[in-house]
Amino acid sequence: MTPDEQLADDMAGFYADPLGHVLYSYPWDTDRTIQMVKLPEKYRKRFPNAVYGPDLWACEFLDDLGYEIAVRGFDGRNAVTPIRFATASGHGIGKSVMAAWLIKFIMDTRPHAKGVVTAGTDAQLRTKTWAELGKWHKMSMTEHWFDYNTGRGAMSLTHKKHKETWRVDAQTSREENSESFAGLHAANSTPFYLFDEASGVGDKIYEVRDGGLTDGEPMVFDFGNPTRNSGRFFEECVGELKHRYMVRMIDSRAVHITNKAYIEELIQDFGVDSDRVKVRVKGEFPSVGSTQFIPTADVNTAQDRIITVDRFAPLIIGVDVARFGDDDSVIYPRLGYDARSYFTKDMIYSGLRTTQLVGKVQDVVNQFREMGIDYAAIFVDGTGLGAGVVDQLFDLGYKVFDIQFGSSPTDSGKYRYKSDEMWGGIKDNLHRLVLPSGETELGRALAKELTQREFGYTLTGNKIHLETKKDMKDRGVGSPDISDALALTFAASVVPAGKAHGTQNAQKSVVSDYDPLETED
């Protein structure tokens, strides 16, 4: 057996032992640049000749991966359930190093494996993730098996004898490049995807990637700092998809190589429970994302709040009119601060013509009148197709108001557009609003919409400006149709009913600049 045949045999022996592969493949005993951590005590009996190696979190990660590989027992023919890891962490734990180890492990031990690597930004991909792979590849025992390329637009690691079928490529995460993340066609081997700084990767890329997990022994590795409370990485770690992933949240304080002095400064300056420390140190998602407009905690509190009956509260109806094929039209009735009791999933409509939507509004009004409650105002998104809804309701004698989302706000010193101001109305009133329970499908959908929308400030005037629906869709977030309908109920202040609900001949409510629901100082 030649030395290279022996090496190939050794690599095959590490098929389900990634930690063993890492300790075998690199010069831990001789290269002082990688001798930063002594092998944790719990692994020394298993590797008695090893002095240096990965940090504890990395050893545990690699061992867990080995277990997942072993229990699936891929036979080279029948596809197995995807292996999925999502790792949120503080700064400085060595995520890019782990990425390099994983890539090398798969490429060394699995003939004809094919992978795609990306990162939140092009700079991160080139200067951190791919550069780290180059460093570890150069010192690995299998360097002579592969060609490592760093050319712009052609970053790859390819087997010298099988360049097309045994390779991994670095691809930018721009949406127009999404097809690069489609099926890798490695049915007899391991197709794999690795996303570094995964919070910055658009949901469209994840969606395309999901379609490539049907063949062979698929693997997914997502790493990132938990910077935002929305998006796919958030859903994988703490949201609706967490049951599909092996999730880790790594605290930088528990990692040997991190800068403990700097960490202590952050804690002293901002507090251990601050969002800055949560994200940069503890590997936890923030209470409020850095660009998140409405805080998650406030929404959760509003969903748990007990309803207080106000028989004089005005009934306000918001109507968001769908303008695109995948958007919904929504009618949202709010009785005072009660935005829970009367809103149902039956008030969300798909594919209605304007005449049909007008009929639905009439039905809602009639339902309330049967309960002895008359409405104070109907606020309709009059942009585009909504103009027809406004005109028809006006001709039928309803107190309807045309609200243009892109028009000037009442408070032009704080908000850029009317839509920004209306969402500000939701945010400012969350301390007393009663929202649909988070235990319901409707409540979960509303909470997701409210907390996923991000914002910034205008360059001139420093005014609040929420991201557009197009921007939300570009990063894979659905249209906030329910939230827009609720926001419309804050388009203008409305006086309460003149008599208690249920009494006859109650005084009609009118739109006014005066808001009697505001508490006095």
C-alpha positions as CSV (number, residue, x, y, z in Angstrom):
1,M,0.0,0.0,0.0
2,T,1.4,3.4,-1.0
3,P,1.5,6.3,1.5
4,D,-1.3,8.0,-0.4
5,E,-3.4,4.8,-0.3
6,Q,-2.8,4.5,3.4
7,L,-3.8,8.2,3.9
8,A,-7.0,7.5,1.9
9,D,-7.7,4.5,4.1
10,D,-7.1,6.5,7.2
11,M,-9.5,9.3,6.0
12,A,-12.2,6.7,5.3
13,G,-11.9,5.6,8.9
14,F,-13.0,9.1,10.1
15,Y,-16.2,8.9,8.1
16,A,-18.3,9.3,11.3
17,D,-15.6,10.8,13.5
18,P,-15.1,14.5,12.6
19,L,-13.2,15.3,15.9
20,G,-10.8,12.4,15.2
21,H,-10.3,13.8,11.7
22,V,-9.5,17.3,13.0
23,L,-6.9,16.0,15.5
24,Y,-5.3,13.7,12.9
25,S,-5.2,16.1,9.9
26,Y,-3.3,19.1,11.3
27,P,0.1,19.6,12.9
28,W,-1.1,20.2,16.5
29,D,2.2,19.0,17.9
30,T,4.5,21.2,15.8
31,D,2.8,24.3,14.6
32,R,2.7,26.8,17.4
33,T,0.2,29.1,15.6
34,I,-2.6,26.6,16.2
35,Q,-1.5,25.6,19.8
36,M,-3.9,28.0,21.5
37,V,-6.0,25.5,23.5
38,K,-5.1,22.4,25.3
39,L,-7.4,19.5,24.5
40,P,-10.2,19.6,27.1
41,E,-9.9,17.1,30.0
42,K,-13.0,15.0,28.9
43,Y,-11.3,14.1,25.6
44,R,-7.8,13.3,26.8
45,K,-8.4,9.6,27.6
46,R,-9.9,9.1,24.1
47,F,-6.9,10.9,22.4
48,P,-4.0,10.2,24.8
49,N,-1.4,11.5,22.4
50,A,-3.0,14.8,21.8
51,V,-2.0,17.9,23.9
52,Y,-3.5,20.7,21.8
53,G,-6.8,20.7,19.9
54,P,-10.2,22.4,19.5
55,D,-11.9,24.3,22.3
56,L,-14.6,22.5,24.4
57,W,-17.6,23.8,22.4
58,A,-15.9,22.7,19.1
59,C,-15.1,19.3,20.4
60,E,-18.7,18.8,21.5
61,F,-20.0,20.1,18.2
62,L,-17.8,17.7,16.2
63,D,-18.8,14.8,18.4
64,D,-22.5,15.6,18.0
65,L,-22.0,15.7,14.2
66,G,-20.3,12.3,14.3
67,Y,-23.3,10.9,16.3
68,E,-25.8,12.2,13.8
69,I,-23.8,10.7,10.9
70,A,-23.6,7.3,12.6
71,V,-27.3,7.0,13.5
72,R,-28.3,7.7,9.9
73,G,-26.0,5.1,8.5
74,F,-26.0,6.4,4.9
75,D,-25.3,3.5,2.5
76,G,-24.4,5.5,-0.5
77,R,-27.7,4.8,-2.3
78,N,-30.7,5.6,-0.1
79,A,-31.1,9.2,0.9
80,V,-31.2,10.0,4.7
81,T,-32.7,12.8,6.7
82,P,-30.7,16.0,6.5
83,I,-28.2,16.8,9.2
84,R,-28.9,20.4,10.3
85,F,-26.9,22.5,12.7
86,A,-27.7,26.1,13.7
87,T,-25.2,27.9,15.9
88,A,-25.7,31.3,17.4
89,S,-22.8,32.8,19.3
90,G,-21.1,35.8,20.8
91,H,-18.0,37.2,19.0
92,G,-14.6,35.6,18.8
93,I,-15.4,31.9,19.4
94,G,-13.8,30.7,16.2
95,K,-16.8,30.1,13.9
96,S,-14.8,30.5,10.7
97,V,-12.2,28.0,12.0
98,M,-15.0,25.5,12.6
99,A,-16.3,26.2,9.1
100,A,-12.9,25.3,7.7
101,W,-12.7,22.1,9.7
102,L,-16.2,21.0,8.6
103,I,-15.4,21.6,4.9
104,K,-12.2,19.7,5.1
105,F,-13.7,16.9,7.0
106,I,-16.5,16.3,4.4
107,M,-14.2,16.7,1.4
108,D,-11.5,14.4,2.9
109,T,-13.8,11.6,4.0
110,R,-16.5,11.6,1.3
111,P,-15.5,11.0,-2.3
112,H,-17.5,13.2,-4.8
113,A,-19.0,15.4,-2.0
114,K,-20.3,18.7,-3.3
115,G,-20.8,21.8,-1.2
116,V,-21.7,25.5,-1.3
117,V,-20.3,28.1,1.2
118,T,-21.6,31.6,1.7
119,A,-21.6,34.4,4.2
120,G,-23.7,37.4,5.1
121,T,-21.5,39.7,3.1
122,D,-19.0,39.3,0.2
123,A,-16.2,40.7,2.4
124,Q,-16.9,38.2,5.1
125,L,-17.0,35.3,2.6
126,R,-13.7,36.3,1.0
127,T,-11.6,37.7,3.9
128,K,-12.8,35.5,6.8
129,T,-14.6,32.3,5.8
130,W,-12.7,31.4,2.6
131,A,-9.4,32.7,3.9
132,E,-9.6,30.5,7.0
133,L,-10.3,27.5,4.8
134,G,-7.2,28.3,2.9
135,K,-5.1,28.5,6.0
136,W,-6.2,25.1,7.3
137,H,-6.2,23.4,3.9
138,K,-2.5,24.4,3.4
139,M,-1.5,22.8,6.7
140,S,-3.6,19.7,6.2
141,M,-2.4,16.2,5.3
142,T,-4.6,16.1,2.2
143,E,-3.4,19.4,0.7
144,H,-2.0,17.6,-2.3
145,W,-5.4,16.1,-3.1
146,F,-7.1,19.4,-3.9
147,D,-6.7,22.7,-5.7
148,Y,-7.6,25.7,-3.6
149,N,-8.7,28.7,-5.6
150,T,-9.3,32.3,-4.4
151,G,-10.0,34.1,-7.7
152,R,-12.8,36.6,-7.6
153,G,-15.9,34.9,-8.7
154,A,-14.2,31.5,-8.7
155,M,-13.5,30.6,-5.1
156,S,-13.4,26.8,-5.0
157,L,-11.8,23.7,-3.5
158,T,-11.7,20.9,-6.1
159,H,-10.3,17.4,-6.2
160,K,-7.4,17.4,-8.7
161,K,-8.7,14.3,-10.5
162,H,-12.5,14.9,-10.2
163,K,-12.9,18.7,-10.5
164,E,-16.5,18.7,-11.5
165,T,-17.9,16.0,-9.1
166,W,-15.8,16.5,-6.0
167,R,-15.8,20.1,-5.0
168,V,-17.0,23.0,-2.8
169,D,-17.6,26.5,-4.1
170,A,-17.9,29.8,-2.4
171,Q,-20.9,31.8,-3.6
172,T,-22.1,35.3,-2.7
173,S,-25.5,35.4,-1.0
174,R,-27.1,38.0,-3.3
175,E,-30.6,37.0,-4.2
176,E,-29.8,37.1,-7.9
177,N,-27.3,34.4,-7.3
178,S,-29.9,32.1,-5.6
179,E,-29.7,29.4,-8.3
180,S,-26.2,28.6,-7.2
181,F,-27.8,27.1,-4.1
182,A,-30.1,24.7,-5.8
183,G,-29.6,21.0,-5.8
184,L,-26.0,19.9,-5.9
185,H,-26.6,16.5,-7.4
186,A,-24.5,14.3,-5.1
187,A,-27.0,11.5,-4.6
188,N,-24.3,8.9,-3.9
189,S,-22.4,11.2,-1.5
190,T,-22.8,14.3,0.7
191,P,-24.3,17.5,-0.6
192,F,-23.6,20.2,2.0
193,Y,-24.2,23.9,2.7
194,L,-22.4,26.1,5.1
195,F,-23.6,29.7,5.9
196,D,-21.3,31.9,7.9
197,E,-22.8,35.1,9.5
198,A,-26.1,33.4,8.7
199,S,-28.2,36.3,10.0
200,G,-27.2,38.3,7.0
201,V,-28.2,35.7,4.4
202,G,-31.6,36.4,2.8
203,D,-34.4,34.0,3.3
204,K,-34.7,33.5,-0.5
205,I,-31.3,31.8,-0.4
206,Y,-32.4,29.5,2.4
207,E,-35.6,28.7,0.4
208,V,-33.6,27.6,-2.6
209,R,-31.2,25.6,-0.4
210,D,-34.0,23.6,1.1
211,G,-34.7,22.2,-2.3
212,G,-31.2,20.7,-2.5
213,L,-31.6,18.5,0.6
214,T,-33.4,15.6,-1.0
215,D,-30.4,13.6,-2.2
216,G,-27.7,11.5,-0.5
217,E,-26.5,12.4,3.0
218,P,-27.3,16.2,3.0
219,M,-25.8,18.5,5.7
220,V,-26.4,22.1,6.7
221,F,-24.3,24.2,8.9
222,D,-25.4,27.8,9.8
223,F,-23.3,30.0,12.1
224,G,-23.9,33.6,13.1
225,N,-24.2,36.3,15.7
226,P,-27.9,36.6,16.7
227,T,-28.3,40.2,15.5
228,R,-32.0,40.2,14.4
229,N,-35.3,38.9,15.7
230,S,-36.5,37.9,12.2
231,G,-35.5,35.9,9.3
232,R,-34.6,32.3,8.7
233,F,-31.6,32.1,11.1
234,F,-33.8,33.3,13.9
235,E,-36.5,30.8,13.0
236,E,-33.9,28.0,13.1
237,C,-32.5,28.9,16.4
238,V,-35.6,29.9,18.5
239,G,-38.5,30.0,16.2
240,E,-40.8,27.7,14.3
241,L,-38.0,25.6,12.7
242,K,-35.9,24.9,15.8
243,H,-37.2,21.4,16.1
244,R,-35.5,20.6,12.8
245,Y,-32.0,21.8,13.9
246,M,-29.3,20.9,16.4
247,V,-29.2,24.3,18.0
248,R,-26.4,25.8,20.0
249,M,-26.0,29.2,21.6
250,I,-22.4,29.7,22.5
251,D,-21.4,32.2,25.2
252,S,-18.1,33.9,24.5
253,R,-17.2,33.9,28.2
254,A,-17.0,30.1,28.1
255,V,-14.7,29.9,25.2
256,H,-10.9,29.8,25.9
257,I,-9.7,31.9,23.0
258,T,-12.0,35.0,23.5
259,N,-10.8,38.3,24.8
260,K,-12.1,38.2,28.4
261,A,-10.9,41.7,29.3
262,Y,-13.0,43.2,26.4
263,I,-16.0,41.1,27.4
264,E,-15.8,42.4,30.9
265,E,-15.7,46.0,29.6
266,L,-18.9,45.4,27.6
267,I,-20.6,44.0,30.6
268,Q,-19.5,46.9,32.8
269,D,-20.5,49.5,30.3
270,F,-23.9,48.1,29.1
271,G,-25.0,45.5,31.7
272,V,-25.1,41.8,31.5
273,D,-28.7,41.7,30.4
274,S,-28.4,44.4,27.7
275,D,-29.0,43.6,24.1
276,R,-25.5,44.4,23.2
277,V,-24.1,41.9,25.6
278,K,-26.7,39.3,24.6
279,V,-25.7,39.5,21.0
280,R,-21.9,40.1,21.3
281,V,-21.2,37.9,24.3
282,K,-23.9,35.5,25.3
283,G,-25.0,34.4,21.9
284,E,-28.6,35.2,22.6
285,F,-31.1,37.0,20.4
286,P,-31.8,40.6,21.5
287,S,-35.0,41.8,23.1
288,V,-35.1,44.3,20.2
289,G,-33.1,43.7,17.0
290,S,-30.8,46.6,16.1
291,T,-33.2,47.7,13.3
292,Q,-36.4,46.1,14.7
293,F,-39.2,48.7,15.0
294,I,-41.6,47.0,17.4
295,P,-40.1,45.1,20.4
296,T,-40.9,41.5,20.7
297,A,-41.4,41.7,24.4
298,D,-44.0,44.4,24.1
299,V,-46.0,42.4,21.5
300,N,-45.8,39.3,23.8
301,T,-47.1,41.4,26.7
302,A,-50.0,42.7,24.6
303,Q,-50.9,39.2,23.7
304,D,-51.1,38.1,27.3
305,R,-53.0,41.2,28.5
306,I,-56.5,40.7,30.0
307,I,-59.3,42.6,28.2
308,T,-60.8,45.5,30.1
309,V,-64.3,46.3,28.8
310,D,-65.0,49.9,27.8
311,R,-68.6,50.3,26.7
312,F,-67.9,53.8,25.3
313,A,-64.8,52.8,23.3
314,P,-65.0,53.7,19.6
315,L,-65.1,51.0,16.9
316,I,-62.5,51.6,14.2
317,I,-62.2,49.4,11.1
318,G,-59.0,49.2,9.1
319,V,-59.1,47.8,5.6
320,D,-55.8,46.9,3.9
321,V,-56.4,46.2,0.2
322,A,-54.2,43.6,-1.6
323,R,-52.2,45.0,-4.5
324,F,-50.2,41.9,-5.5
325,G,-51.1,38.3,-6.3
326,D,-49.6,36.8,-3.1
327,D,-50.9,39.6,-0.7
328,D,-54.1,39.4,1.2
329,S,-56.9,41.9,1.8
330,V,-57.6,42.3,5.5
331,I,-60.4,43.9,7.5
332,Y,-59.3,44.6,11.1
333,P,-61.9,45.9,13.7
334,R,-60.5,47.5,16.8
335,L,-62.9,48.4,19.7
336,G,-60.9,50.9,21.8
337,Y,-57.7,49.1,22.8
338,D,-59.3,45.7,22.2
339,A,-57.7,44.4,19.0
340,R,-58.4,40.7,19.9
341,S,-62.0,40.0,20.5
342,Y,-63.5,40.8,17.1
343,F,-60.7,40.0,14.7
344,T,-60.9,36.5,13.2
345,K,-59.0,34.6,10.4
346,D,-62.3,34.9,8.4
347,M,-61.4,38.6,7.9
348,I,-58.4,37.8,5.8
349,Y,-59.2,37.3,2.1
350,S,-57.2,36.2,-0.9
351,G,-58.1,37.1,-4.5
352,L,-61.2,39.3,-3.9
353,R,-62.3,41.9,-6.4
354,T,-63.0,45.3,-5.0
355,T,-66.7,44.9,-5.1
356,Q,-66.4,41.6,-3.1
357,L,-64.2,43.3,-0.5
358,V,-66.8,46.1,-0.1
359,G,-69.4,43.5,0.5
360,K,-67.2,42.0,3.2
361,V,-66.8,45.4,4.9
362,Q,-70.6,45.8,4.9
363,D,-70.9,42.3,6.5
364,V,-68.5,43.3,9.3
365,V,-70.4,46.5,10.0
366,N,-73.7,44.7,10.1
367,Q,-72.4,42.1,12.5
368,F,-71.4,44.9,14.9
369,R,-74.7,46.7,14.5
370,E,-76.5,43.5,15.4
371,M,-74.5,43.6,18.7
372,G,-75.6,47.2,19.3
373,I,-72.2,48.6,18.3
374,D,-71.9,51.2,15.5
375,Y,-68.6,52.0,13.9
376,A,-66.8,55.4,14.3
377,A,-64.7,55.3,11.1
378,I,-63.5,53.1,8.3
379,F,-59.9,53.7,7.3
380,V,-59.0,52.2,3.9
381,D,-55.7,51.9,2.2
382,G,-56.6,53.9,-0.8
383,T,-53.4,53.3,-2.7
384,G,-53.9,51.6,-6.1
385,L,-56.8,49.2,-6.1
386,G,-57.9,50.6,-2.7
387,A,-59.3,53.7,-4.4
388,G,-62.1,51.6,-5.8
389,V,-63.0,50.3,-2.3
390,V,-63.0,53.9,-0.9
391,D,-65.3,55.2,-3.7
392,Q,-67.8,52.4,-3.5
393,L,-68.1,52.6,0.3
394,F,-68.5,56.4,0.1
395,D,-71.2,56.1,-2.5
396,L,-73.0,53.6,-0.2
397,G,-73.0,56.2,2.5
398,Y,-70.3,54.9,4.9
399,K,-68.0,57.1,6.9
400,V,-64.9,56.0,5.0
401,F,-61.5,57.7,4.8
402,D,-59.0,57.3,2.1
403,I,-55.5,56.8,3.7
404,Q,-52.5,57.1,1.4
405,F,-49.6,55.2,2.9
406,G,-47.1,57.4,1.1
407,S,-48.7,60.7,2.0
408,S,-47.3,63.1,4.6
409,P,-47.8,62.2,8.2
410,T,-49.5,64.4,10.8
411,D,-46.2,64.5,12.8
412,S,-43.9,65.4,9.9
413,G,-41.0,66.1,12.2
414,K,-40.9,62.4,13.4
415,Y,-42.0,60.3,10.6
416,R,-41.3,60.3,6.8
417,Y,-44.6,58.8,5.6
418,K,-48.1,58.3,6.9
419,S,-47.5,54.5,6.9
420,D,-44.6,55.0,9.3
421,E,-46.7,57.1,11.6
422,M,-49.5,54.6,11.7
423,W,-47.1,51.8,12.6
424,G,-45.8,54.2,15.2
425,G,-49.4,54.3,16.6
426,I,-49.3,50.6,17.2
427,K,-45.9,50.9,18.9
428,D,-46.9,53.8,21.1
429,N,-50.1,52.0,22.2
430,L,-48.7,48.5,22.8
431,H,-48.6,49.2,26.6
432,R,-52.4,49.1,26.6
433,L,-53.4,47.3,23.4
434,V,-54.9,43.8,23.7
435,L,-53.7,41.6,20.8
436,P,-54.7,38.1,19.7
437,S,-53.1,35.5,21.9
438,G,-49.8,34.0,20.9
439,E,-51.3,30.6,21.5
440,T,-53.4,31.0,18.3
441,E,-52.3,30.7,14.7
442,L,-53.7,34.2,14.1
443,G,-51.8,35.6,17.1
444,R,-48.5,34.0,15.9
445,A,-48.9,35.4,12.4
446,L,-49.6,38.9,13.7
447,A,-46.7,38.8,16.1
448,K,-44.3,37.7,13.4
449,E,-45.4,40.6,11.1
450,L,-45.2,43.2,13.8
451,T,-41.7,42.2,15.0
452,Q,-40.1,41.4,11.6
453,R,-40.4,44.9,10.1
454,E,-37.2,46.9,10.3
455,F,-36.6,50.6,10.1
456,G,-34.0,53.3,9.7
457,Y,-33.8,57.1,9.7
458,T,-33.7,59.5,6.8
459,L,-30.4,61.1,6.0
460,T,-31.9,64.5,6.3
461,G,-34.3,65.3,9.1
462,N,-33.6,62.1,11.0
463,K,-37.1,60.9,10.5
464,I,-38.3,57.3,11.1
465,H,-38.7,55.4,7.9
466,L,-39.9,51.7,7.9
467,E,-38.5,49.3,5.2
468,T,-40.8,48.9,2.2
469,K,-42.8,45.8,1.5
470,K,-40.5,45.2,-1.5
471,D,-37.5,45.3,0.8
472,M,-39.2,42.9,3.2
473,K,-40.0,40.5,0.3
474,D,-36.4,40.8,-1.0
475,R,-35.1,39.4,2.3
476,G,-37.7,36.7,2.4
477,V,-40.2,38.2,4.8
478,G,-43.9,38.1,3.9
479,S,-46.1,41.2,3.3
480,P,-47.4,42.6,6.7
481,D,-51.0,42.6,5.5
482,I,-52.6,42.0,9.0
483,S,-50.3,44.5,10.6
484,D,-51.1,47.1,8.0
485,A,-54.8,46.7,8.6
486,L,-54.3,47.2,12.3
487,A,-52.0,50.2,11.7
488,L,-54.8,51.8,9.6
489,T,-57.0,51.9,12.8
490,F,-54.4,54.4,14.0
491,A,-54.7,56.7,11.0
492,A,-56.5,59.4,12.9
493,S,-57.8,60.0,16.4
494,V,-61.5,59.1,17.0
495,V,-63.8,60.2,19.7
496,P,-65.6,57.5,21.7
497,A,-69.3,56.7,21.4
498,G,-71.7,59.2,22.9
499,K,-73.6,56.4,24.7
500,A,-72.6,53.0,25.9
501,H,-72.6,50.2,23.4
502,G,-76.0,48.4,23.2
503,T,-78.1,51.5,23.8
504,Q,-80.4,52.8,21.1
505,N,-79.8,55.9,19.1
506,A,-76.2,56.2,20.3
507,Q,-74.5,59.4,19.1
508,K,-72.5,58.9,16.0
509,S,-68.7,59.1,16.3
510,V,-66.6,61.4,14.1
511,V,-63.0,61.7,13.1
512,S,-61.2,64.3,15.2
513,D,-57.7,65.6,16.0
514,Y,-58.6,65.1,19.7
515,D,-57.9,61.7,21.3
516,P,-59.8,61.2,24.5
517,L,-58.1,57.9,25.0
518,E,-54.8,59.5,25.6
519,T,-54.0,59.6,29.3
520,E,-53.3,62.9,30.9
521,D,-49.9,63.7,32.5
